[in-house]
């Protein structure tokens, strides 16, 4: 910027490091920033910050819908850790999140690598096809899979019949409902990691591959030495975001099994919903939710660390 | 890419076909059912690919007189459009402030915005429901619109701030400032007109996210008059009265088609930008 005439004594001293700008100086200089951010801040306060704080305070009371509730200390947390269903749901949620996140990551990477080998036009259309589940409503995903796996009229039972076998009850018996939920959730969201990976792969300069090939690296070595190092940050980003979103996932499992049969496939998100809006016990529901918050916030901390590494690329 | 041979090509196509089948076959089963009569849909004699003569669009015409789907889809459109407009009104200046302006507290605010993206929404519905209950917004279309606007806001900020950061060169604003604009008018007269493609893309995704949303509408409404199509399908599924699978699947096709088709068409233009779409 051109040197301005008539600078004040303070500005000159500051330029040579003799003075530091104080907070009030920065406030005065940057007031437009606040004009821009105020609407967002108001919205966030009304529907994020206040409810979050209100919810945490709620866990120390016996609040129900429409009743303010009394302070009862840690009783809700005590109820929580001694509640068998919660402990069960907590364990199954972790298994569900680990399974779906892992599968989404692997399938997404595979999809991105395969798509990268196609020509541009084919990449566009086949990419849109392969990514399409991600854009269906999660609730619709649940209904689609429920129909797909239906015992009497579904595709799977028909396919089993072709081989003369009886299809297992995918949504009720044995280990099947767990597998069905994980596979259905993977189907809906693997495209997310495919999209992020595809962007990362596309940003690798072609020359690096050519150089590696010239020095005699085969396909596998090129992947290991050129592609893989570039995928580290995207992997952390995908892992943490998908972990948080898989924990939060409600609609699709709710439509597919709804936690059933009975409470067999009860996830924390469905349990939170049930306690809050079926039993109307808001305080306890938020206490259940605190377990989810704890899990997703761990993921969020990792995510923030990862994006501050390479802020401009993925933010 | 380099030194291709036939075997790796074949492997590539096998992989692509496997992915395409995994993605599409569940959809196909829904579409197949939606084009059959109710009897044919559950008959074991109907093949994987039904005979051409068995196909009918009967279920698509039945949707409209069987349920209040006109109301449901109208509600879906109303709340999605309103949520898009409101959230953009908040998100455009917010995203610009995050991307370009420097003010004390920017980082802290930005990272709390990141946390909100990753916060489990189902937990947040509880205190928000309480607030809406006291404000008498439960079971109203206004309440749904407010909730959805806030729900799509972090995603909008995310998309737009990425664009402002990378898509608009900084010297454009510097030139505007030298020309005598202040930051506010530089933004309104120079930056905003340059940003309409990004704003359009953000609007599209905001619309689709609101359209797809189930949780908020489900929690905040019980009456049929304010129900959106997504929630309506859940209720129809749960009611024992209906076992007309073809009609249900036809309505599911109508629900799923707009987002999937919009995305397929706009993919080329917006591609990787949608990093922050909460599932």
Interface residues (C-beta under 8 A of the other chain):
Chain A: X1 X23 X26 X27 X30 X31 X32 X33 X34 X35 X36 X37 X39 X40 X41 X43 X44 X46 X47 X48 X49 X50 X51 X52 X54 X55 X58 X63 X65 X66 X107 X110 X111 X114 X115 X117 X118 X124 X126 X127 X128 X129 X130 X131 X132 X133 X135 X136 X137 X138 X139 X140 X143 X144 X145 X146 X147 X148 X152 X153 X154 X155 X158 X161 X187 X188 X189 X192 X195 X196 X198 X199 X202 X209 X210 X213 X219 X222 X240 X241 X244 X245 X246 X247 X248 X249 X250 X251 X255 X269 X272 X273 X276 X277 X282 X285 X286 X289 X290 X292 X293 X296 X297 X299 X300 X303 X304 X307 X312 X314 X315
Chain B: X1 X2 X3 X8 X12 X15 X16 X19 X20 X22 X23 X24 X25 X26 X27 X29 X30 X33 X41 X42 X44 X48 X89 X90 X91 X93 X94 X96 X97 X98 X101 X102 X103 X104 X106 X109 X111 X112 X113 X114 X115 X116 X117 X118 X119 X120 X121 X122 X123 X124 X125 X126 X127 X128 X129 X130 X131 X133 X146 X147 X149 X150 X153 X157 X161 X162 X165 X166 X174 X182 X183 X184 X187 X208 X211 X212 X213 X214 X215 X219 X230 X231 X233 X234 X237 X245 X248 X249 X252 X255 X256 X259 X260 X262 X263 X264 X267 X268 X271 X272 X274 X275 X277 X278 X279
